[in-house]
Amino acid sequence: MPKSTSSGTEYNLPKKSRIIKQPRVDMKDFGILGGLLAIVLYLSLSTTTFLTGQNIVNVLDQAVMVGLVGAGATLCIVSGVFDLSAGATLALSAISGVYLTNIFGVVGGFVGALIVGGFLGSLTGFLIVATRVNAFIGSLAISIIYRGAAVVLTGGMIVSPGHDKEQFHVWAQPVLFGLTAGTLLMFAVFILLGIMLWGTTYGRRIYAVGGNIEAARLSGIRTPLIHISVFAVSGMCAAAAGMVLASRAGSAQPAMATGVELTAIAAVVIGGTSILGGVGAVWRTLVGVTILTVIGNGFNLLRWDTTYQQVVTGTLILLAVAADGWVSRQLRRR
């Protein structure tokens, strides 16, 4: 059973196996914000349009899809697994949501898409846990299956709602200070998952499983259920992103959001969440998503060749992973 101490939460384990407690807030953890502020300052001085209200609204709107997928990916990575099926789950959930919208209306379609996404995520987690395959390879294989199922379900065609077309665009409509409903949904998801990961017993168990899965198992934590649950959360986040994307386009198709899961993982890593598991935070992912989006926006505003944007993004990911490895090695030496 867990017990509270002056330094955090620990678990009663054998002496040779102690789970790392939930990370405390440390000012050095906010170093990632310095990078974002530097980019914002540079673009503010280099352009006259970056800090305009309309551009900020556009940047936030562009961050929604990757942000929602990244929020779910954060829980997976902190727990020690990767979900490469998120993009396919997004597409299959959005397609299901469009079909359900034709039957139950816009609200029913959105709720139905979340249920489908949660089910697909749970199925992914269950198959990985049951077969004991590496989560990276397993979720990649499952993503191919889901994409194939999406093609079978639609016949390879684009699907759109037969009625309530105006209401279907709800997530693309501005509702508060010019911010779209999709942007507000992204913020709500980040707040909810942030509280869940940082301030609940369930969140501490996610950290524990990602930090030392064997120690977590010995402490009585049902590690398979934790992994299945984070895949389920990732699936629901992907479904929400799929419905926002479908709402913007007015339709859904099997090939939608191809590769979004890789961009989301990149945002998580750039935000400072450790790819080794056990360390990270949801707010960090929001910063990582914002950095990637602002870089893309900056390339457009400065009229730079967008080919080099991939070079910059890849360099950031490499630096983030290298820094994570260096920190991990230093901690092991202590």
N, C-alpha and C positions, 0 to 999 in steps of 0.2 A: 504494500500500500504506500502511496506517496505521502510525504510529510513536509511541512513547511519549515524552513530554516531562515536565518537572517540573510542569507545570500541567495535565496530562491527556493525552487522545489526540487527535491531529490527523491529517489526511489530506493526502497529497501532491497538491496541486491547483495549477492556474495561479495566479499571484500575485493576480489580480483576484478569485479565488473560493476562499474558505476556509470550510470547514464549521465551525460552532460546535461546540466540543467538548462532551463529556458534562458536564452541570452538576455543580459541586462542592457538597458539603454546606455550607450557610450557615445560621446561627442564624435569620436573618430568614425563611428558608423555613418555619420552624415557627410562624409567626404565626397560621396557620389553627387551630392547636391552642388558641390563646388564646380564639378565638371559641367553640370547643366547650366549653372549661373554664368560660367565663362562663355559657353556657346550663345546663350541669350544676350549677354553683353556685347559680344562681337557682332551678332546679327543686328542688334539695336543700333550700333554705331555705323554699320555698313549699309543699312537700308533705311528707308523712311517709312516702310509699310509693315515691318515685322511686328511692332508693338501696337498696331491698330486693332481695334476691337474685332473687326471682321476677320482679320488674319488669325487672331487668337482663337476665335470660335472655330475657324476652319482647321487649325492645328489639333484642337481637342476632338473635333469630329473625325478627323483622319486617324486619331489614335484609338478609336473605340473598338474596332474589330480585334486588333492585336492586343489591346489592353484587356479585353474580356477573356480572350484565350490565354493570355499571359497570367492573369489572376489565378485561373485554375491550374496552369502549369507550375506556378510557384509552390502550391501545396504538394504537387507530385514530386518536384525536385527536392524540396525540403525533406520529404519523407524517404528520399533515396531512389526514386524511380523517374523515368521519362515517359511522357505520353505523346507518341508520334501519330496517334490516331485522331488527334483533336480536329485537324482539318477535315478529314473524312466524316467524322462525327458531326461537325458543323454542317456540311453539305447534306448529309442524310437527314439530320434533324430539321433543317430548313425546308427541305422538300416535303417531309412529313407535315411540317407546320403549315405549308401552303395548302396541302390536301385537306388538313383538318380545319383550316380557315373556311374552306368551301362548305364544310358541314356544320361547324359550331361557331363560326364567326371569328373575328380578329382576336378577341381575348381567348377564346377556346383554342384557337390555332397556336397562339404563343405559349399557353400553358401546356398544350399537348406536345409542342416541340421541346419544352424543358423536360417533360417526362420521358420523351424518346431519347433525348441527350443523356439524361441520368441513367436510363436503362442501358444504352450503348456503352457508356463509361463503366458502369458496373460490370457489364459483360466482358469488357476488355480487361478490367482488373481481375475478375474471376478466372478468366482463361490464363492469364499470366501467372496468377498465384497457383492455380491447379496444375499447370504444366511445368511450372518452375523454370520457364525460359527467361532469358534476360529481357527486362522490360523494354529496352531500346529496340531490340530485334522483334520481340513479340508484338509490341504496339505498331511497329512498322508493317508487319505482316497483316495484322488485323485492319489497318487503315486501307490496305489494298482490297480486302474483303468488303469493307464498308463502301468504298468507292464503287466497286462492282455491283453491290446491292443497290446503290443509288442509280446506276445506269439501268439495271433491270427494272427498278421501280418506275422510272420515267421513260424508259425506252430510248434513253439518250437525248431526250428532248428537254427544252426549257418549260417549266411549269409556272403558272401564275394563277392568282385567285380569280374565280369566275365572277364574283360579286364583291361588294365592299372594297373596291379597289382604292378609293380615296382614304378610307379608314386604315387600309393595310399599310399606308405610308406613314403611320403614326410615329414610328421611331426616327423618321427623318425630319420631322417637323420641329421648328424652334418653339420652346415652351417657357424658357426662363432666361432673360438677358441675352437672347439670341442663341442660347445653347439648345441643342436638339435633345429630344427625349432619350435618344441613344447615348448621348454623352452623360446625361444624368444617371442613366442606368449603369453605365460603367463606374461612375463614382460611387454609386450605392453598393455595387458588388465589391469594390475595393474596400470600402468601409466595413461591410459585413464580414468579408473573409479576413480582413486585418484584425478585427476584434476576435473572430473565431480562432485564428492562429495564435495570436499573442496572449489573449486573456482567458482562454478556457482550458479545461482539462484535456479536451480533445486535441487542441492545438499543441499542448505540451507533449502529448503522446506522439504527435506527428514529428516534432523535433526529436523526441527520444528514439523513434524508429529510424529516422534518417541519420542520427548521430551514431547509434550502435544497435543494430537490429537484434543481435544476439542478446545483448544486455537488456534490451526492451522485452524480448521474449521471456527471459528469466525473471523479469520483474512482474510478469503476469499480463502484459499488454498483448492483446490478440493482434499480432502484426499483420496477418493476412487481411483481417477486416479493415485495418487502417489503410492498407494499400488499395483495397477495393473501394473504400469510401472516397479516397482522394481522386481516384479515377472517375468515380461518379460525379464528384464536384466539378472536375475538369470537363466532363461530358456536358453538364448543365451549363457551364460557362460558354462552352463552344456552341451549344444550341442557342443561347441568348445572342451570341455574336452572329450566328447564322440568320436569325430572324431580323436582326438590325440590318444586315447586309441585304437580305431579301426585301425588306421594307424599302430600302433606298432604291433598289433596282426594280421593284415591283414584280420580281420573279425569283426563281431558284433553279439551279441546274447542278448536275453531278460534278462538274469541274470547278465549281466556285471555291474560292479561297484556297487554291492549291498552294502548299508551302507555307501557309500562315503559321503552322505549328513551329516551324523552324525559326521564323521571325520572332515569335513569342518567346521561345527558349532563349534566343539571342538577347531579347529585352530583359529576361530574368537574370541572365548571366551578367550582362552589362550593369544591371542594378546592384550587383554584389552578392546575390544568393549563390552559395557554394554548390557546384555541380556534384560534390561528394556527399551532399545531404547534411541535414542537421543544423544548418546555419542559413539564415535568410529572413526576409520579411516581405509582406505584400506591398508596403509602401515603396520599397526599393524597386519593385517591378514597375510601379507606376512611373517612377523617375526614369527607369531604363526605357520604357515605352516612349516617354516624352522626349528623351534624348534622340532616339531613332527618328521620331516624327519631326522634331525640330530640325534635325540635320537634313532630312528630305525637303522640308519646307524652305530651309536656307538655300539649298542648291537651286530650287526653283526661283526664289526671289533674287538671288545673285546671278542667275542665268548661267550657272556652271554646267559643264557636261555631266549629266546624271550617271554616266558610266563610272565615274570616279566615286560616286556615292557608295557603290558596292565595296570599293577598296577601303573607304573610310570605315564602313560598317564592319567589314571583316577584320580590320586592324583593331577596332575597339573590342571585338569579341576575343581576339587573340590576346590582347593585353589583359582583359578581364580574367580569362582562364589562367594565364600565366601568373597574374597576381594572386589568384585563388590558390594555385599550387604552391607558390612561394610562402604564403601565409600558413598553409597547412603543414609544410615542412618545418617552418619555424616553431609551430605549436608542438609538433611531435618531438622536437629536440629538447623542449623544456621538461 
